[in-house]
């Protein structure tokens, strides 16, 4: 939602992202993910969108790939990698 809602996406970028999202598995928001996101949000460290992303990655014991490493460094125990480095 956040990615496709970005106002500066070109039509080609929107099309590419739609194809990408159709090809991947979207993980459901479970109660543990919601609880973790709420706890992160209550700490006042992150936006709502970032807390949902971090909580989902954390609860599934995965590594977050993002160019925006700085916003996620605050989450203790979250593995974050910039794939561009």
N, C-alpha and C positions, 0 to 999 in steps of 0.2 A: 504494500500500500504506500509506504513512504517513498520507495523508489519510483514507482509508476506515477505517483502524485507530484513528483518534482516538476516545477513549472518550466524549466529550461530544456526539457527533453525534446529532441527532434522527433519527427514521425518515424524515421528509421530506427532511432534508439528505442522508442516505445515498442515498435514491432519486434526488435531483437529481444528486448526484455520480456515481452509477452511469450515469445517462443521459449526463452530460457526458463521462465516460471512454469510453463506447461511440461517441461522435461524433468523437473526436479520434484523431489518429495517434500511437501510442505508439512512440517510437524505441527500437530494440534497443540493448542494452549490447554494444558492440564492444570489441575488445582495446585500441584507443587510448583509449576512454572509461575502461575499467578501469585502464589504466596511469596516466592523469591523475588519477583518483580516488585511487589508491594514493599518488601523489606528494603530493596535497593532504592526505591523511590523515596521512602521515608527517611533515608539517610541524606537526601537532598543533593546527591552527587550527580544524578543523571536525568536525562529527559525520559518521558514515558516510553517512547519508541526504543531508546537504547536499553532501558531496563527490561523490556520484553525480549529483545534480542539476546542480551546477556543472560537472562534467566533461562531462556530456551537452550542456549549453548551449554550453560552450566549444568542444568538438570539432565541433559543428554550426554554429559561427560565428553564433549567434543571440543575442538579448537575453533575459535572464531577467526575467520580470515577477513580482514578489513584494512583499508588504507587509513582509517580513522582510529589508530591504536590509542591515541591519547585519551579519548573519551571512555575507554574500557579498562585502562590501566588501574583504575581505582577499585576494581572488583577483585577482592582477594580470592585467589584460587582459580580464577578464570584464565584459561590459556588463550592468548591473543597473538596472532601473527600477521604481519603486513606482507601479503604475497608479492608485492612489488619490490621488496628488498632482498 
